[in-house]
Amino acid sequence: MSYGRTCRFAALAMLALVARAQAQVGPYKLEDINFDMWCQEEQHLPPPRCDKRLPQDDADFQAYVAKIQSYEIQYLQRKNDEDNLNRTILHYDPIDHPITPSAPQANQPPPE
């Protein structure tokens, strides 16, 4: 393997690690967005152009990722809040599900 190829491989590996680190924002696991897929499907650019990954294309991609992730974080926060509400209020209501069981009906005095 030539030196240039080794450097290119190392750079690609580093980019993959950075992309994974960016996909984990706070407690939320965000979906990874692939540059090549974005370039070809969203921008409708030919594959040879996408392979070049020009600085302007990269800047546009980063702006797109930031916009999508902001919506995704809002969605995940809302979903988390709804799950907490459902778990704490709707499913664990002490009136509907008492912590201590009531006395059995057999031990009750007969009504007069």
C-alpha positions as CSV (number, residue, x, y, z in Angstrom):
1,M,0.0,0.0,0.0
2,S,1.3,3.4,-0.9
3,Y,1.7,6.3,1.6
4,G,-1.1,8.3,-0.1
5,R,-3.5,5.4,0.1
6,T,-2.7,4.8,3.7
7,C,-3.3,8.5,4.5
8,R,-6.6,8.5,2.6
9,F,-7.7,5.3,4.5
10,A,-6.8,6.9,7.8
11,A,-8.7,10.1,6.9
12,L,-11.8,8.1,6.0
13,A,-11.6,6.1,9.2
14,M,-11.3,9.3,11.2
15,L,-14.3,10.9,9.4
16,A,-16.4,7.8,10.2
17,L,-15.5,8.1,13.9
18,V,-16.4,11.8,13.9
19,A,-19.7,11.1,12.1
20,R,-20.6,8.5,14.8
21,A,-19.7,10.8,17.6
22,Q,-21.9,13.5,16.1
23,A,-24.8,11.1,15.8
24,Q,-24.9,10.7,19.6
25,V,-26.3,13.9,21.0
26,G,-27.0,13.9,24.7
27,P,-29.2,11.0,25.7
28,Y,-30.6,10.6,22.2
29,K,-29.4,8.2,19.6
30,L,-29.7,10.0,16.3
31,E,-29.8,8.3,12.9
32,D,-26.6,8.5,10.8
33,I,-26.9,10.4,7.6
34,N,-24.7,9.2,4.8
35,F,-23.0,11.9,2.6
36,D,-23.0,9.9,-0.6
37,M,-26.7,9.1,-0.2
38,W,-27.5,12.7,0.6
39,C,-25.4,13.9,-2.3
40,Q,-27.0,11.6,-4.9
41,E,-30.6,11.5,-3.6
42,E,-31.2,14.9,-2.1
43,Q,-28.9,17.0,-4.3
44,H,-29.2,14.8,-7.4
45,L,-25.5,15.1,-8.2
46,P,-23.7,12.4,-10.2
47,P,-21.6,9.8,-8.2
48,P,-18.2,11.1,-9.6
49,R,-19.1,14.6,-8.3
50,C,-20.1,13.2,-4.9
51,D,-16.9,11.2,-4.7
52,K,-14.9,14.5,-4.9
53,R,-16.7,15.8,-1.8
54,L,-16.0,19.5,-2.5
55,P,-15.8,21.9,0.4
56,Q,-19.1,23.6,-0.6
57,D,-20.8,20.2,-0.8
58,D,-19.5,19.3,2.6
59,A,-20.7,22.6,4.1
60,D,-24.2,22.1,2.6
61,F,-24.2,18.5,3.9
62,Q,-23.3,19.7,7.4
63,A,-26.0,22.3,7.4
64,Y,-28.6,19.7,6.2
65,V,-27.5,17.3,9.0
66,A,-27.8,20.0,11.6
67,K,-31.3,21.0,10.5
68,I,-32.5,17.4,10.4
69,Q,-31.0,16.6,13.8
70,S,-32.6,19.6,15.4
71,Y,-36.0,18.3,14.3
72,E,-35.1,14.8,15.4
73,I,-34.0,15.9,18.8
74,Q,-37.2,17.9,19.3
75,Y,-39.2,14.7,18.3
76,L,-37.2,12.5,20.6
77,Q,-37.6,15.0,23.5
78,R,-41.4,15.1,23.0
79,K,-41.6,11.4,22.8
80,N,-39.5,11.0,26.0
81,D,-41.8,13.5,27.8
82,E,-44.9,11.6,26.6
83,D,-43.4,8.3,27.7
84,N,-42.6,9.7,31.1
85,L,-46.1,11.1,31.5
86,N,-47.6,7.8,30.4
87,R,-45.4,5.9,32.8
88,T,-45.7,8.1,35.9
89,I,-49.3,9.4,35.7
90,L,-51.4,7.2,33.6
91,H,-50.0,3.8,34.4
92,Y,-48.9,4.2,38.0
93,D,-51.8,6.0,39.5
94,P,-52.1,4.9,43.1
95,I,-55.9,5.1,43.0
96,D,-56.3,2.7,40.1
97,H,-53.4,0.5,41.3
98,P,-53.0,0.7,45.1
99,I,-49.6,-0.1,46.5
100,T,-51.1,-2.1,49.4
101,P,-53.9,-4.6,48.7
102,S,-57.2,-4.0,50.3
103,A,-58.5,-6.4,52.9
104,P,-60.2,-9.4,51.5
105,Q,-64.0,-9.3,51.3
106,A,-64.3,-12.5,53.3
107,N,-63.1,-10.9,56.5
108,Q,-65.7,-8.1,56.4
109,P,-68.6,-8.2,58.8
110,P,-71.9,-9.0,57.2
111,P,-74.0,-5.9,56.4
112,E,-77.0,-5.4,58.8
